[in-house]
Amino acid sequence: MKFINYLEKVSGVDIFGLTSLLIFFLFFVVMLTWVFKTKKKSYQEISRIPLDN
Amino acid sequence: MQVEKFYYDNKIVKAFGIATIIFGVVGMLAGLWAAIQIYYPAISLNLAPTTFGRLRPLHTNAIIFAFVGNASFAGIYYSLQRLCKARLFNDKLSWLHFWGWQAIIAAAAVTLLMGMTTGKEYAELEWPIDIAITLIWVVFGINMFGTILKRRERHLYVAIWFYIATWVTVAMLHIVNSMEIPVSLTKSYSMYAGVQDALVQWWYGHNAVAFFLTTPVLGLMYYFLPKAANRPVYSYRLSIIHFWALIFLYIWAGPHHLLYTSLPDWAQSLGTVFSIMLIAPSWGGMLNGLFTLRGAWDKVREDPVLKFMVVAITCYGMSTLEGPLLSLKNINAISHFTDWTIAHVHIGGLGWNGFIAFAILYYMIPRMWGTKLYSNKLATNHFWLGTIGIILYAVPMYWAGFEQASMWKQFTPEGQLKFQFLETVTNLVPMYVARSVGGLLYLTGALMMVVNLYKTIASGKFIPDEAAEAPALVKEAPHKEYWHRVLERKPVTMLVLSLVLVAIGGLVQMIPTFLVKENIPTIASVKPYTPLELQGRDIYIREGCYTCHSQMVRPFRDEVARYGEYSKAGEFVYDHPFQWGSKRTGPDLARVGGKYPDSWHYNHMYDPRSMSPGSLMPQYVWLLDNALDTSSTPAKIRAMQTLGVPYPDGYDQVANRDLMHQADSIVGNLKKDKIETPANAEIVALIAYLQRVGRDIKLEPKQQPLAENK
C-alpha cells in the first residue's frame, strides 16, 4: 500500500506540504537576503579575527 | 581603552593532542588487523576478542570517537580561546572533559572486545557508557559556552558556529538513537524495532558523519587554514551560506543509507533529494577552502601543514560529491553492500579527517613548544606516504565494489545466476591485499609523524600558559544595524536556532513512521522469537555478525534468485535492534532459516572452510564450548514485553523450560548427523536463531494479487 493513501485520509493535509515548501523557501530567501545585504567591509573585519591573535 | 592581560590554556590542548596521536595509531592498527583478517582469517588468532566482528567496531569507534574526537577537541580548545580572546571557561571542567572522554574510550575498548554491544553501527556502546558520554558532552558544552560568554571579541567567527552546531546536534542524535531498555549492566535492547530502528539508526549514523566528522572539522578548517596561509578565508559570505545550508540540509539525508530496503518509499526519496542538494553547500565549502590559497600556492610547496590541508579539502569535496551520487537509487543498487562504500568512507576518513588532524598537530605543536617543526622533510614524506596510501586503499576497493556488484547481478543465458556468492568474494582477495598495503603505508606515515613531533617537543620548551592581551568587551551603545550582526553576537540564540533547524529535518523523517501505524504493514504469521532464538540472536549481535552479513533482501531479480523472497517491513517488528547490516563480505542471511541442516551450521561455525572451501569467514570455535547463560532469559523476556513484544503474561518464569525443550530437539537433530553436543552450548542457541531468520513469512497464506496492487 502506498503511503500517499494514508496521507490523503488526513483532513487538511495540503497545509503540511505547503508549510514545508514555505519553510524551505523562506529559509533560503532570508539567509541569502541577510548574506547579501551585509556590507563587504564588515565581512572583511570579521574574516580577519583568526589572524589578529 | 583598558587592556586586559590573560593566558591561553595550552596544557589541555597538549593533553588532547597527545591522546589524538596515541588513539590514531591504535585505531589504525585495529583497522589494519581487521583488513588482513578479510583475506587471511587465521590472523583472528581464533580468539573471540580479536575476531573481525569485534575488531571492526573497535576500529570504527576508535577512529571516530577517539582519534577524530580528540583531534577535534584539541583543535576546538586551541582555536576557541584565540577566537574569543579568552582563556577556557573553567580549568576543572576542561580536565573533567579530558579524563572523562579518555575513560569512555578505555571502557569502550574493553567492552567492545568483550562483545558487549548494542549491535547498532557506530553506536555500539552499551547504556552505562552512553550515559557517561551524555554527561561528558554536557561538560564540554558548558565549558565551550562559558568561554564564548566571557569572550573579548564581539563577533563569533564562523568556526565557532560550526562548533556550536556540532555540540547541539550530536547531543540530540546521541540521545535519540541511544534510547534502550537495560537488561543488565552490560546488555540492553534498542527501544525501536525493525524499520523504525533502522530509520533512527541511519538518521544517527549519517549525521554522526555530518556533525561529528564534518562540522567540527570544517570549523577547524576555517580557523587553521587562514592561520597557516596567513590570509583571511576567500569569502566570508560564502562561509555563512556554507554553514546554514549545510546544517539545514544534512539532517534530512539519512534515509539514503536504506535505499531499496523495506523502509517506506517516501522516506527513501526524501533522503535522495536532500543528498543531491547537499552537493551545493559542500562544494561551496571546499571551494572556499581552496580559493583561500589563491596567490599563496607557493606556500603550499614549502609548508607541510598546507599540503595536508589541500589534500584534505580536496578529499572533502570528492567524498561529498560521491555521497550524493551514491544516494541515487540506480547507483546505490550497484554500490550498496559492497566495498565501494568502504572506499567512500575512507576517502573521508583517511583523506579529510586524518589529514586535517595531522595538519593541526603539525601546526599547534611547534607553536605550543615555542619552536620549529623538527623536520619539514619528514613531514613531507609523511604527506606523500599518506596520499599514496589513500590511493592504494581506495582504488582497489572501488574496483572490488564495482566488480563484485557486477558479478552478483550476472545471469547465464539459461537464466541461472552465473556466480556463487563465494566466487564473488574470493575473486576480490588481491584487492583486499592491496588495500591493506595502502593502509600500512598510511600507518607508516602516521608513525613518522610521531617521531617528528616527538623530536619537535624534545627541542622546545612547553608554554603551559600563553600570555595574551585584549581590551575588555564593552557594551556597545545601541545603534541600528543589520539583524544578523546581532544574531552573531548571541551564541545562545544561535544554539537554539541551530537546534530548531536540525530538529525539523529529524522530525519530518520520524514522526510519520512512528505515528502512522499502517506505515509498517503487519504480517500475521510473524511471531516473536522463542527464548532460545532470542538468546541465539544476542550471540549473533555479540559476535558482530552484522559487520559482514546483511539481513535485507532487496527487490532485485538477482537477490530474489540468490536468497529468496525480498524482505518486507512487517517481518522486523520484533527485531530490537534491527540487524539489516550495511556490508556483504558474506552472503545475506535474511532467508537463511531452513536453508541448511543444523549440522551444517555446527560444522560451519567450527570451521567454515570445511563446509564452503575457500570461505573467508573466521572460525567461531568458542561457541561450541561456551555454556549459554540462561539466567538472563527472564530479564530479557521482561524487557521485550516492556517494548511491546507480545509474550504471554508471566512468560518470563517459564521461558527457560521452553528454551531447554527447543535446545534438546536441536541436540537430537545434531545427533542424527553424529554430532554430540551439550544442550546448553551457545552454538545450539545460535543454530536456533539462524534456523528461524526469515521463515515466518513463508507461513503466510498466499495473498490475492489484486489486494497487493492497491
Interface residues (C-beta under 8 A of the other chain):
Chain A: M1 K2 F3 I4 N5 Y6 S20 I23 F27 F28 M31 L32 W34 V35 F36 K37 T38 S42 Y43 Q44 E45 I46 S47 R48 I49 P50 L51 N53
Chain B: S79 R82 L83 K85 E153 H155 Y157 A159 Y222 Y223 P226 K227 N230 R231 P232 V233 S235 Y236 R237 I240 I241 W244 A245 F248 P264 D265 W266 A468 A470 Y482 W483 H484 R485 E488 L501 I504 V508 P512 V516 E518 N519 P521 K710
